[in-house]
Amino acid sequence: MLEVKNLSKSFKKNKAIDNISFKLNTGEIAILCGPNGAGKTTTLKCILSLLRKDSGDILIDGKSTKDRTVRETLAYIPETPDLYNLLTVWEHFKFIALAYKIKNWTSKAEELMNIFNLSDRKNSLAKDLSKGMKQKVSIIMALIHDPDIILIDEPFVGLDPNGIKEFREILGKIKSLGKTILVSTHILASMEEVSDTMILMKEGRIVESGSKKYLREKYNESSMEDLFFKIIENAWFSME
C-alpha cells in the first residue's frame, strides 16, 4: 500500500534522512521508532509532502504522491491535536468536509462519532475538551475523507494510562476499517499488543525492519523495548 524508495532529506548540511526504503502492507499497523533526532517526524512529513524531499520516491498503491489525488489518500494525526478553540466538534468535521469538497458527509461523521464514543460532545467547543477527546476529534477529522493510510506522530505523549489504553483500542478500530497505519513513537510498550511490524531508525537511516515475530526470533528478545535497545545499541557500531 505504501512504498518509500531511497528517500533522502537534508536541512543545510544536516542529513535528516539518508536514503531510506520501506514498505507497508494494506491493513497493517507499523511502528516507526528510534532515538530523538532519528528522522521519524521528517520521514512522516516527507511522505505527506509537508516537506520537500531531496530525492527518492513515495508510492501509494504503486502511484506517485506527486499526483495530488494520490496524496489525498493519506491522512495525518499530529502529536498535538490542531483544533480551533471556538469551533464545536461538529463544526470541525464540517470544516474538513468543505476543505475536501465532500458531499453527504454527515452520516459518515455521525458513524465515526458513534465508533469513538463522541456523540454526546457534538456541540461542545474544542476548548472544553480533554486531550483524549481532542485526539478523538483529530482522528475523526483525519478519517472524514476516507483515506487509505493514516500517519500518526507520537500519539501517547501527555496521555494518562487510561488514555493510552483507550488510544490502543482506537487504533484497533481504525485497523478494522481496513486502514494502513504508520505510528511514530518511542513509547513502545503501549504498542506491544496492536502493532504488526517495526521500522527502527537511527541518525536518519533505517537500521532494521520486519514483523515483530521475525525480529523477536532474530534477536532472541520477547519485549519490544528490549528488542529496540538491542538493535539500536548494535547500530552504534555498524554505523560508525
C-alpha positions in Angstrom: 0.0 0.0 0.0 2.8 2.4 0.9 6.3 2.2 -0.5 9.2 4.6 0.3 12.1 4.2 -2.0 15.6 5.8 -1.4 14.2 8.8 0.4 16.6 11.5 1.5 16.2 14.9 3.1 18.7 17.4 4.3 18.5 20.7 6.2 21.5 22.7 5.1 24.5 20.4 5.9 22.5 18.1 8.2 21.2 14.9 6.6 17.9 14.2 8.4 17.0 11.2 6.2 19.7 9.2 4.4 18.5 7.0 1.6 15.8 5.0 3.4 13.4 2.5 1.9 10.5 0.5 3.4 7.0 -0.9 2.5 3.7 -1.2 4.4 1.0 -3.7 3.5 -2.7 -3.0 3.5 -4.4 -3.2 6.9 -1.0 -3.2 8.8 -0.1 -1.2 11.9 3.6 -0.4 11.7 5.8 1.4 14.3 8.4 3.9 13.2 10.8 4.2 16.1 14.2 5.5 17.0 16.0 7.9 19.4 15.3 11.6 19.3 16.7 13.1 16.1 16.5 9.8 14.2 14.4 11.4 11.5 11.0 9.9 12.3 8.9 13.1 12.0 10.8 14.3 9.0 10.0 11.0 7.3 6.3 11.4 8.0 6.3 14.9 6.7 8.1 13.9 3.5 5.6 11.2 2.9 2.8 13.7 3.4 4.6 16.3 1.1 4.6 18.8 4.0 8.4 18.8 3.4 10.0 18.7 0.0 12.3 15.7 -0.2 15.7 15.9 -1.8 15.5 12.6 -3.6 13.6 9.3 -3.7 10.1 8.2 -4.5 6.9 7.7 -2.4 4.3 5.5 -3.9 0.7 4.8 -2.7 -0.7 1.6 -4.2 2.0 1.9 -6.9 1.2 5.6 -7.8 3.4 8.6 -7.0 2.4 11.1 -4.4 3.4 13.8 -6.9 -0.3 13.4 -8.0 -2.5 15.4 -5.7 -5.3 12.9 -5.9 -2.9 10.2 -4.7 -1.8 12.4 -1.7 -5.5 12.7 -0.7 -5.5 9.0 0.2 -3.2 10.0 3.1 -4.2 11.4 6.5 -2.0 12.9 9.3 -2.7 12.9 13.0 -0.1 15.2 14.6 1.3 14.8 18.1 -0.7 17.8 19.4 -4.4 18.0 18.1 -4.7 21.1 16.0 -8.2 22.3 16.8 -9.9 25.7 16.8 -10.9 26.6 20.4 -14.2 28.3 19.4 -15.4 25.8 16.9 -17.7 22.9 18.1 -16.8 19.3 17.5 -19.3 19.1 14.7 -18.0 22.3 13.1 -14.6 20.8 12.8 -15.9 17.9 10.8 -17.9 20.4 8.6 -14.7 22.4 8.0 -12.8 19.3 6.8 -15.8 18.2 4.6 -15.8 21.7 2.9 -12.0 21.6 2.5 -12.1 18.3 0.7 -15.4 19.2 -1.1 -17.1 16.1 0.3 -20.8 15.8 -0.2 -23.1 13.7 2.0 -20.5 13.7 4.8 -22.8 14.0 7.8 -23.8 10.3 8.0 -20.1 9.4 7.9 -19.3 11.8 10.7 -22.1 10.5 12.8 -21.0 6.9 12.3 -17.4 7.8 13.3 -18.6 9.7 16.4 -20.5 6.6 17.4 -17.5 4.4 16.9 -15.3 6.7 19.0 -18.0 7.4 21.7 -18.1 11.1 21.0 -21.7 11.6 20.0 -22.6 13.4 23.3 -20.0 16.0 22.6 -21.2 17.1 19.2 -21.9 20.7 20.2 -19.0 21.1 22.7 -16.4 23.7 22.0 -12.9 22.4 21.4 -11.5 24.4 24.3 -13.8 22.5 26.7 -12.5 19.0 25.6 -9.9 16.9 27.4 -6.7 15.9 25.5 -8.2 12.4 24.9 -11.4 13.9 23.4 -9.4 16.3 21.3 -7.4 13.4 20.0 -10.6 11.6 19.0 -11.8 14.7 17.2 -8.4 14.9 15.4 -8.8 11.2 14.4 -12.3 11.6 13.0 -11.1 14.7 11.1 -8.4 12.5 9.5 -11.0 9.8 8.6 -13.8 12.0 7.2 -12.3 11.9 3.6 -11.9 8.1 3.9 -8.1 7.9 3.5 -6.3 4.6 2.9 -3.2 5.4 5.0 -3.1 7.1 8.4 0.2 8.6 9.7 0.3 9.3 13.4 3.1 11.2 15.2 3.8 10.4 18.9 0.1 9.7 19.9 0.9 8.8 23.6 2.6 12.0 24.7 0.7 13.6 27.6 -1.9 10.8 27.9 -2.5 9.1 31.3 -2.6 5.2 31.4 -6.4 5.2 30.7 -5.9 7.5 27.7 -3.1 5.2 26.4 -5.4 2.2 26.8 -8.2 4.0 25.0 -6.0 5.1 22.1 -4.8 1.5 21.6 -8.4 0.5 21.3 -8.9 3.3 18.8 -6.0 2.0 16.7 -7.7 -1.4 16.6 -11.0 0.3 15.4 -9.1 2.2 12.7 -7.4 -1.0 11.5 -10.8 -2.8 11.5 -11.9 -0.2 8.9 -9.2 -1.6 6.6 -6.8 1.3 7.0 -3.0 1.1 6.9 -1.4 2.8 9.9 2.1 4.1 10.5 2.8 5.3 14.1 5.9 7.2 15.0 6.5 6.7 18.7 9.2 5.9 21.3 6.6 4.6 23.8 6.9 1.0 22.6 5.3 -0.8 25.5 2.0 0.9 24.5 2.2 -0.6 21.0 3.1 -4.1 22.1 -0.3 -5.7 21.5 -1.6 -3.8 18.5 1.4 -3.4 16.1 2.4 -5.8 13.3 5.8 -4.5 12.2 8.6 -2.3 13.3 10.9 0.1 11.4 13.9 1.2 13.5 15.7 4.4 12.6 19.0 6.0 13.9 20.7 9.1 12.6 18.5 9.3 9.5 18.9 5.7 8.5 16.9 2.5 8.8 18.9 0.0 10.9 16.3 -2.8 11.0 12.8 -3.6 10.0 10.4 -6.5 9.9 7.5 -8.2 11.6 7.5 -8.5 15.4 7.8 -12.3 15.1 10.8 -12.1 12.7 12.6 -9.6 14.9 11.9 -11.4 18.1 13.3 -14.6 16.7 16.3 -12.9 15.1 17.4 -11.1 18.2 16.1 -13.5 20.8 14.1 -10.8 22.7 10.4 -11.0 23.6 9.6 -7.4 24.6 9.6 -4.6 22.0 11.6 -2.3 24.3 14.4 -4.9 24.8 14.3 -5.5 21.1 14.6 -1.8 20.4 17.6 -1.3 22.8 19.5 -4.3 21.5 19.1 -3.2 17.8 19.9 0.5 18.5 22.9 -0.3 20.6 24.3 -2.7 17.9 23.7 0.1 15.4 26.2 2.4 17.1 29.0 0.1 16.0 27.7 -0.7 12.5 27.2 3.0 11.6 30.5 4.4 12.9 
